[in-house]
Amino acid sequence: MKILVTGSAGFIGMHLCRRLLAEGHAVHGLDNFNAYYPVALKRARHAALASHPSFTSTEGDISDQGVVTEVFRRIQPEVVCNLAAQPGVRYSIDHPHVYAESNLTGFLNMLEGCRHHGVRRLVYASSSSVYGGNTKLPFTESDPVDHPVSLYAATKRANELMAHTYTHLYGLQTIGLRFFTVYGPWGRPDMAVWLFTRAMLAGRPIQVFNRGDMQRDFTYIDDIVAGVTACIVHDKLEPYELFNIGNHKPERLMDLIRTLADALGVEPRLDLQPMQPGDVPATYADISRIRAKLGFEPTTPIARGIPAFAAWYRAHPHLVRDL
């Protein structure tokens, strides 16, 4: 297929493009290389894709309607995977307008592009953050999601509602993916695993929020990409779908820290902090729906995934040092 992937220089986007290219698809990437975290990492990810003969790309922003329209007209994709968005729960508290532009206006532009250019399926990134302050675990797709606790979460829930509208009005098939704490090689420097690694290797204390009383459904990047790819290529899906994609195994934050410290061969120093605004104490994905429909089954526990990230980090000293 001819597939448009937005956010192609992002963490999930780069790995997804690699997988799709390996499976023989023609992939066009769209990314704005913004400076939310160091652009050098995004450029390095892009460089890892650029030499593939079936990969083409455009540098541009999904919030720019003209850019999106031109890309759709020129590429004529069969399927679109929209991973471009402004990420970060805490960042959304101080920079709300950035989220409105990228996650709302940008997503609307993608819906309109699909509508007017005959795209048969839009797969898009939602987030486990839509579950907000829900305390019932595990989170299931049928749970109420009307009480977001961050603007980021609110924009992701809005994406799901916008997608539903375009499915209802125009027959566009939309598949929303609620990702649960993705980690792995080429990951994001603003997320816990990378932050902890950098601090531990530098001998600095790591900030541990809610004094370590946190649980996260940490999900390895290869498992995430397997689920996204299945959503792109599978023929028997409903016109409107929402899926959790997680490891289906919440891990205590302190257990993750110990696993990472052992992989790095250091003893962590902890700076215990209170809960941060917009955070939740636990996430846990019920994956029975995506398992039944797509055969999705995560295979990477943190005992394997965390050492794999640590090995990648050590193998790229020039890249990580410059970040």
TORKOL-4160 file (C-alpha; in steps of 0.2 Angstrom, whole numbers, padded with zeros to 4 digits, m for minus):
323
<pt num="1" X="0000" Y="0000" Z="0000"/>
<pt num="2" X="0004" Y="0018" Z="m0001"/>
<pt num="3" X="0004" Y="0025" Z="0017"/>
<pt num="4" X="0006" Y="0042" Z="0024"/>
<pt num="5" X="0013" Y="0043" Z="0041"/>
<pt num="6" X="0013" Y="0059" Z="0051"/>
<pt num="7" X="0025" Y="0062" Z="0065"/>
<pt num="8" X="0037" Y="0050" Z="0055"/>
<pt num="9" X="0053" Y="0057" Z="0064"/>
<pt num="10" X="0045" Y="0054" Z="0081"/>
<pt num="11" X="0048" Y="0039" Z="0092"/>
<pt num="12" X="0033" Y="0028" Z="0087"/>
<pt num="13" X="0033" Y="0035" Z="0069"/>
<pt num="14" X="0051" Y="0031" Z="0065"/>
<pt num="15" X="0049" Y="0013" Z="0071"/>
<pt num="16" X="0032" Y="0011" Z="0062"/>
<pt num="17" X="0040" Y="0017" Z="0046"/>
<pt num="18" X="0054" Y="0005" Z="0047"/>
<pt num="19" X="0041" Y="m0009" Z="0050"/>
<pt num="20" X="0030" Y="m0004" Z="0035"/>
<pt num="21" X="0045" Y="m0002" Z="0024"/>
<pt num="22" X="0051" Y="m0019" Z="0028"/>
<pt num="23" X="0034" Y="m0026" Z="0024"/>
<pt num="24" X="0035" Y="m0019" Z="0006"/>
<pt num="25" X="0024" Y="m0004" Z="0008"/>
<pt num="26" X="0028" Y="0013" Z="0000"/>
<pt num="27" X="0029" Y="0026" Z="0015"/>
<pt num="28" X="0028" Y="0045" Z="0014"/>
<pt num="29" X="0033" Y="0054" Z="0031"/>
<pt num="30" X="0027" Y="0071" Z="0036"/>
<pt num="31" X="0035" Y="0079" Z="0051"/>
<pt num="32" X="0038" Y="0097" Z="0057"/>
<pt num="33" X="0054" Y="0093" Z="0067"/>
<pt num="34" X="0048" Y="0104" Z="0081"/>
<pt num="35" X="0059" Y="0109" Z="0096"/>
<pt num="36" X="0048" Y="0101" Z="0110"/>
<pt num="37" X="0064" Y="0090" Z="0113"/>
<pt num="38" X="0080" Y="0091" Z="0104"/>
<pt num="39" X="0078" Y="0091" Z="0085"/>
<pt num="40" X="0095" Y="0082" Z="0083"/>
<pt num="41" X="0086" Y="0066" Z="0089"/>
<pt num="42" X="0072" Y="0068" Z="0076"/>
<pt num="43" X="0085" Y="0071" Z="0062"/>
<pt num="44" X="0094" Y="0056" Z="0067"/>
<pt num="45" X="0078" Y="0045" Z="0066"/>
<pt num="46" X="0074" Y="0053" Z="0050"/>
<pt num="47" X="0091" Y="0049" Z="0043"/>
<pt num="48" X="0089" Y="0031" Z="0047"/>
<pt num="49" X="0073" Y="0031" Z="0036"/>
<pt num="50" X="0079" Y="0042" Z="0022"/>
<pt num="51" X="0090" Y="0030" Z="0013"/>
<pt num="52" X="0076" Y="0017" Z="0010"/>
<pt num="53" X="0071" Y="0018" Z="m0008"/>
<pt num="54" X="0052" Y="0016" Z="m0004"/>
<pt num="55" X="0053" Y="0031" Z="0009"/>
<pt num="56" X="0049" Y="0049" Z="0004"/>
<pt num="57" X="0045" Y="0063" Z="0015"/>
<pt num="58" X="0039" Y="0081" Z="0017"/>
<pt num="59" X="0045" Y="0093" Z="0031"/>
<pt num="60" X="0029" Y="0102" Z="0037"/>
<pt num="61" X="0016" Y="0105" Z="0050"/>
<pt num="62" X="m0001" Y="0096" Z="0050"/>
<pt num="63" X="m0008" Y="0112" Z="0058"/>
<pt num="64" X="m0004" Y="0121" Z="0041"/>
<pt num="65" X="m0019" Y="0117" Z="0030"/>
<pt num="66" X="m0010" Y="0121" Z="0014"/>
<pt num="67" X="0004" Y="0109" Z="0018"/>
<pt num="68" X="m0008" Y="0095" Z="0022"/>
<pt num="69" X="m0018" Y="0098" Z="0006"/>
<pt num="70" X="m0003" Y="0098" Z="m0005"/>
<pt num="71" X="0004" Y="0082" Z="0003"/>
<pt num="72" X="m0013" Y="0073" Z="0000"/>
<pt num="73" X="m0014" Y="0079" Z="m0018"/>
<pt num="74" X="0003" Y="0074" Z="m0022"/>
<pt num="75" X="0005" Y="0057" Z="m0013"/>
<pt num="76" X="m0013" Y="0051" Z="m0014"/>
<pt num="77" X="m0011" Y="0039" Z="0000"/>
<pt num="78" X="m0023" Y="0024" Z="0002"/>
<pt num="79" X="m0021" Y="0023" Z="0021"/>
<pt num="80" X="m0015" Y="0037" Z="0033"/>
<pt num="81" X="m0008" Y="0035" Z="0051"/>
<pt num="82" X="m0008" Y="0051" Z="0060"/>
<pt num="83" X="0005" Y="0050" Z="0074"/>
<pt num="84" X="0009" Y="0069" Z="0074"/>
<pt num="85" X="0004" Y="0078" Z="0089"/>
<pt num="86" X="0010" Y="0089" Z="0103"/>
<pt num="87" X="0014" Y="0076" Z="0117"/>
<pt num="88" X="0017" Y="0078" Z="0135"/>
<pt num="89" X="0004" Y="0080" Z="0150"/>
<pt num="90" X="0014" Y="0092" Z="0160"/>
<pt num="91" X="0019" Y="0103" Z="0146"/>
<pt num="92" X="0001" Y="0106" Z="0141"/>
<pt num="93" X="m0002" Y="0115" Z="0157"/>
<pt num="94" X="0010" Y="0129" Z="0153"/>
<pt num="95" X="0008" Y="0129" Z="0134"/>
<pt num="96" X="m0011" Y="0126" Z="0130"/>
<pt num="97" X="m0011" Y="0135" Z="0113"/>
<pt num="98" X="0002" Y="0123" Z="0106"/>
<pt num="99" X="m0010" Y="0108" Z="0109"/>
<pt num="100" X="m0025" Y="0117" Z="0101"/>
<pt num="101" X="m0015" Y="0120" Z="0085"/>
<pt num="102" X="m0007" Y="0103" Z="0083"/>
<pt num="103" X="m0019" Y="0091" Z="0091"/>
<pt num="104" X="m0036" Y="0100" Z="0086"/>
<pt num="105" X="m0033" Y="0110" Z="0071"/>
<pt num="106" X="m0020" Y="0098" Z="0064"/>
<pt num="107" X="m0031" Y="0083" Z="0067"/>
<pt num="108" X="m0045" Y="0092" Z="0058"/>
<pt num="109" X="m0034" Y="0095" Z="0043"/>
<pt num="110" X="m0030" Y="0076" Z="0043"/>
<pt num="111" X="m0048" Y="0072" Z="0043"/>
<pt num="112" X="m0052" Y="0084" Z="0029"/>
<pt num="113" X="m0037" Y="0077" Z="0019"/>
<pt num="114" X="m0044" Y="0060" Z="0021"/>
<pt num="115" X="m0061" Y="0065" Z="0017"/>
<pt num="116" X="m0057" Y="0074" Z="0001"/>
<pt num="117" X="m0044" Y="0062" Z="m0006"/>
<pt num="118" X="m0053" Y="0045" Z="m0005"/>
<pt num="119" X="m0042" Y="0038" Z="0009"/>
<pt num="120" X="m0051" Y="0022" Z="0015"/>
<pt num="121" X="m0044" Y="0021" Z="0032"/>
<pt num="122" X="m0036" Y="0033" Z="0045"/>
<pt num="123" X="m0027" Y="0026" Z="0060"/>
<pt num="124" X="m0023" Y="0039" Z="0073"/>
<pt num="125" X="m0014" Y="0040" Z="0090"/>
<pt num="126" X="m0025" Y="0043" Z="0105"/>
<pt num="127" X="m0018" Y="0040" Z="0123"/>
<pt num="128" X="m0021" Y="0031" Z="0139"/>
<pt num="129" X="m0023" Y="0048" Z="0147"/>
<pt num="130" X="m0041" Y="0050" Z="0141"/>
<pt num="131" X="m0045" Y="0039" Z="0156"/>
<pt num="132" X="m0041" Y="0053" Z="0167"/>
<pt num="133" X="m0044" Y="0050" Z="0185"/>
<pt num="134" X="m0053" Y="0034" Z="0183"/>
<pt num="135" X="m0049" Y="0022" Z="0197"/>
<pt num="136" X="m0056" Y="0006" Z="0190"/>
<pt num="137" X="m0042" Y="m0005" Z="0184"/>
<pt num="138" X="m0039" Y="m0011" Z="0171"/>
<pt num="139" X="m0045" Y="0003" Z="0159"/>
<pt num="140" X="m0057" Y="m0004" Z="0146"/>
<pt num="141" X="m0063" Y="0005" Z="0130"/>
<pt num="142" X="m0081" Y="0005" Z="0137"/>
<pt num="143" X="m0076" Y="0015" Z="0152"/>
<pt num="144" X="m0082" Y="0033" Z="0154"/>
<pt num="145" X="m0069" Y="0046" Z="0148"/>
<pt num="146" X="m0078" Y="0062" Z="0152"/>
<pt num="147" X="m0066" Y="0069" Z="0165"/>
<pt num="148" X="m0049" Y="0072" Z="0158"/>
<pt num="149" X="m0036" Y="0079" Z="0170"/>
<pt num="150" X="m0025" Y="0088" Z="0158"/>
<pt num="151" X="m0027" Y="0098" Z="0142"/>
<pt num="152" X="m0017" Y="0085" Z="0132"/>
<pt num="153" X="m0029" Y="0071" Z="0138"/>
<pt num="154" X="m0044" Y="0083" Z="0133"/>
<pt num="155" X="m0037" Y="0085" Z="0115"/>
<pt num="156" X="m0035" Y="0066" Z="0113"/>
<pt num="157" X="m0052" Y="0063" Z="0118"/>
<pt num="158" X="m0058" Y="0077" Z="0106"/>
<pt num="159" X="m0049" Y="0068" Z="0092"/>
<pt num="160" X="m0059" Y="0052" Z="0096"/>
<pt num="161" X="m0075" Y="0062" Z="0095"/>
<pt num="162" X="m0070" Y="0071" Z="0079"/>
<pt num="163" X="m0065" Y="0054" Z="0071"/>
<pt num="164" X="m0082" Y="0047" Z="0076"/>
<pt num="165" X="m0091" Y="0062" Z="0067"/>
<pt num="166" X="m0081" Y="0059" Z="0051"/>
<pt num="167" X="m0085" Y="0041" Z="0051"/>
<pt num="168" X="m0104" Y="0045" Z="0053"/>
<pt num="169" X="m0105" Y="0059" Z="0041"/>
<pt num="170" X="m0093" Y="0053" Z="0027"/>
<pt num="171" X="m0090" Y="0035" Z="0029"/>
<pt num="172" X="m0071" Y="0037" Z="0033"/>
<pt num="173" X="m0065" Y="0022" Z="0043"/>
<pt num="174" X="m0056" Y="0028" Z="0058"/>
<pt num="175" X="m0046" Y="0017" Z="0071"/>
<pt num="176" X="m0040" Y="0026" Z="0087"/>
<pt num="177" X="m0026" Y="0019" Z="0097"/>
<pt num="178" X="m0025" Y="0022" Z="0116"/>
<pt num="179" X="m0006" Y="0020" Z="0119"/>
<pt num="180" X="0000" Y="0015" Z="0136"/>
<pt num="181" X="0018" Y="0022" Z="0141"/>
<pt num="182" X="0028" Y="0018" Z="0126"/>
<pt num="183" X="0047" Y="0015" Z="0129"/>
<pt num="184" X="0062" Y="0008" Z="0120"/>
<pt num="185" X="0077" Y="0012" Z="0108"/>
<pt num="186" X="0076" Y="0029" Z="0100"/>
<pt num="187" X="0063" Y="0034" Z="0113"/>
<pt num="188" X="0058" Y="0052" Z="0119"/>
<pt num="189" X="0071" Y="0061" Z="0130"/>
<pt num="190" X="0056" Y="0069" Z="0140"/>
<pt num="191" X="0050" Y="0052" Z="0146"/>
<pt num="192" X="0054" Y="0043" Z="0163"/>
<pt num="193" X="0065" Y="0029" Z="0156"/>
<pt num="194" X="0077" Y="0041" Z="0146"/>
<pt num="195" X="0077" Y="0054" Z="0161"/>
<pt num="196" X="0081" Y="0041" Z="0173"/>
<pt num="197" X="0095" Y="0034" Z="0162"/>
<pt num="198" X="0103" Y="0050" Z="0159"/>
<pt num="199" X="0103" Y="0055" Z="0178"/>
<pt num="200" X="0109" Y="0038" Z="0184"/>
<pt num="201" X="0124" Y="0038" Z="0173"/>
<pt num="202" X="0128" Y="0056" Z="0178"/>
<pt num="203" X="0127" Y="0051" Z="0196"/>
<pt num="204" X="0113" Y="0063" Z="0199"/>
<pt num="205" X="0097" Y="0059" Z="0209"/>
<pt num="206" X="0081" Y="0055" Z="0199"/>
<pt num="207" X="0065" Y="0064" Z="0202"/>
<pt num="208" X="0052" Y="0051" Z="0207"/>
<pt num="209" X="0034" Y="0058" Z="0208"/>
<pt num="210" X="0021" Y="0053" Z="0221"/>
<pt num="211" X="0036" Y="0047" Z="0231"/>
<pt num="212" X="0037" Y="0031" Z="0220"/>
<pt num="213" X="0019" Y="0026" Z="0223"/>
<pt num="214" X="0015" Y="0025" Z="0204"/>
<pt num="215" X="0011" Y="0011" Z="0192"/>
<pt num="216" X="0012" Y="0012" Z="0173"/>
<pt num="217" X="0008" Y="m0001" Z="0160"/>
<pt num="218" X="0025" Y="0001" Z="0151"/>
<pt num="219" X="0024" Y="m0005" Z="0134"/>
<pt num="220" X="0039" Y="m0009" Z="0123"/>
<pt num="221" X="0040" Y="m0001" Z="0106"/>
<pt num="222" X="0041" Y="m0017" Z="0096"/>
<pt num="223" X="0024" Y="m0022" Z="0103"/>
<pt num="224" X="0016" Y="m0005" Z="0100"/>
<pt num="225" X="0022" Y="m0006" Z="0082"/>
<pt num="226" X="0015" Y="m0023" Z="0079"/>
<pt num="227" X="m0002" Y="m0017" Z="0085"/>
<pt num="228" X="m0002" Y="m0001" Z="0074"/>
<pt num="229" X="0003" Y="m0011" Z="0059"/>
<pt num="230" X="m0011" Y="m0024" Z="0062"/>
<pt num="231" X="m0023" Y="m0009" Z="0062"/>
<pt num="232" X="m0016" Y="m0003" Z="0046"/>
<pt num="233" X="m0017" Y="m0019" Z="0036"/>
<pt num="234" X="m0031" Y="m0029" Z="0044"/>
<pt num="235" X="m0046" Y="m0030" Z="0033"/>
<pt num="236" X="m0060" Y="m0035" Z="0045"/>
<pt num="237" X="m0062" Y="m0020" Z="0056"/>
<pt num="238" X="m0078" Y="m0009" Z="0060"/>
<pt num="239" X="m0080" Y="0008" Z="0052"/>
<pt num="240" X="m0076" Y="0016" Z="0069"/>
<pt num="241" X="m0064" Y="0007" Z="0081"/>
<pt num="242" X="m0055" Y="0012" Z="0098"/>
<pt num="243" X="m0042" Y="0000" Z="0105"/>
<pt num="244" X="m0031" Y="0000" Z="0120"/>
<pt num="245" X="m0013" Y="m0005" Z="0115"/>
<pt num="246" X="m0003" Y="m0009" Z="0131"/>
<pt num="247" X="0007" Y="m0022" Z="0139"/>
<pt num="248" X="m0008" Y="m0027" Z="0150"/>
<pt num="249" X="0004" Y="m0028" Z="0165"/>
<pt num="250" X="0006" Y="m0013" Z="0176"/>
<pt num="251" X="0023" Y="m0011" Z="0184"/>
<pt num="252" X="0027" Y="m0002" Z="0200"/>
<pt num="253" X="0038" Y="0013" Z="0196"/>
<pt num="254" X="0051" Y="0007" Z="0209"/>
<pt num="255" X="0052" Y="m0010" Z="0201"/>
<pt num="256" X="0056" Y="m0001" Z="0184"/>
<pt num="257" X="0069" Y="0010" Z="0192"/>
<pt num="258" X="0078" Y="m0006" Z="0200"/>
<pt num="259" X="0077" Y="m0015" Z="0183"/>
<pt num="260" X="0085" Y="0000" Z="0175"/>
<pt num="261" X="0098" Y="0003" Z="0188"/>
<pt num="262" X="0103" Y="m0016" Z="0187"/>
<pt num="263" X="0105" Y="m0014" Z="0168"/>
<pt num="264" X="0116" Y="0001" Z="0169"/>
<pt num="265" X="0126" Y="m0006" Z="0184"/>
<pt num="266" X="0123" Y="0009" Z="0195"/>
<pt num="267" X="0114" Y="0012" Z="0212"/>
<pt num="268" X="0100" Y="0025" Z="0209"/>
<pt num="269" X="0099" Y="0041" Z="0220"/>
<pt num="270" X="0081" Y="0045" Z="0223"/>
<pt num="271" X="0073" Y="0063" Z="0224"/>
<pt num="272" X="0055" Y="0059" Z="0230"/>
<pt num="273" X="0043" Y="0072" Z="0224"/>
<pt num="274" X="0024" Y="0074" Z="0227"/>
<pt num="275" X="0012" Y="0070" Z="0213"/>
<pt num="276" X="0012" Y="0082" Z="0198"/>
<pt num="277" X="m0003" Y="0091" Z="0191"/>
<pt num="278" X="m0011" Y="0081" Z="0177"/>
<pt num="279" X="m0003" Y="0064" Z="0182"/>
<pt num="280" X="m0013" Y="0049" Z="0188"/>
<pt num="281" X="m0006" Y="0036" Z="0200"/>
<pt num="282" X="m0009" Y="0020" Z="0189"/>
<pt num="283" X="m0013" Y="0015" Z="0171"/>
<pt num="284" X="m0017" Y="m0003" Z="0166"/>
<pt num="285" X="m0023" Y="m0008" Z="0149"/>
<pt num="286" X="m0037" Y="m0021" Z="0146"/>
<pt num="287" X="m0032" Y="m0027" Z="0129"/>
<pt num="288" X="m0045" Y="m0040" Z="0126"/>
<pt num="289" X="m0053" Y="m0030" Z="0112"/>
<pt num="290" X="m0038" Y="m0029" Z="0101"/>
<pt num="291" X="m0033" Y="m0046" Z="0106"/>
<pt num="292" X="m0049" Y="m0053" Z="0100"/>
<pt num="293" X="m0050" Y="m0043" Z="0084"/>
<pt num="294" X="m0032" Y="m0043" Z="0078"/>
<pt num="295" X="m0023" Y="m0056" Z="0088"/>
<pt num="296" X="m0012" Y="m0043" Z="0097"/>
<pt num="297" X="m0001" Y="m0050" Z="0111"/>
<pt num="298" X="0013" Y="m0040" Z="0119"/>
<pt num="299" X="0029" Y="m0051" Z="0121"/>
<pt num="300" X="0041" Y="m0039" Z="0129"/>
<pt num="301" X="0042" Y="m0038" Z="0148"/>
<pt num="302" X="0052" Y="m0024" Z="0156"/>
<pt num="303" X="0065" Y="m0037" Z="0161"/>
<pt num="304" X="0069" Y="m0038" Z="0143"/>
<pt num="305" X="0064" Y="m0021" Z="0136"/>
<pt num="306" X="0073" Y="m0010" Z="0149"/>
<pt num="307" X="0090" Y="m0018" Z="0146"/>
<pt num="308" X="0087" Y="m0017" Z="0127"/>
<pt num="309" X="0084" Y="0002" Z="0130"/>
<pt num="310" X="0100" Y="0004" Z="0141"/>
<pt num="311" X="0110" Y="m0006" Z="0128"/>
<pt num="312" X="0104" Y="0006" Z="0114"/>
<pt num="313" X="0108" Y="0021" Z="0125"/>
<pt num="314" X="0126" Y="0016" Z="0129"/>
<pt num="315" X="0128" Y="0012" Z="0110"/>
<pt num="316" X="0124" Y="0030" Z="0105"/>
<pt num="317" X="0136" Y="0040" Z="0116"/>
<pt num="318" X="0138" Y="0055" Z="0103"/>
<pt num="319" X="0119" Y="0056" Z="0100"/>
<pt num="320" X="0113" Y="0055" Z="0118"/>
<pt num="321" X="0127" Y="0067" Z="0124"/>
<pt num="322" X="0122" Y="0081" Z="0112"/>
<pt num="323" X="0104" Y="0080" Z="0119"/>
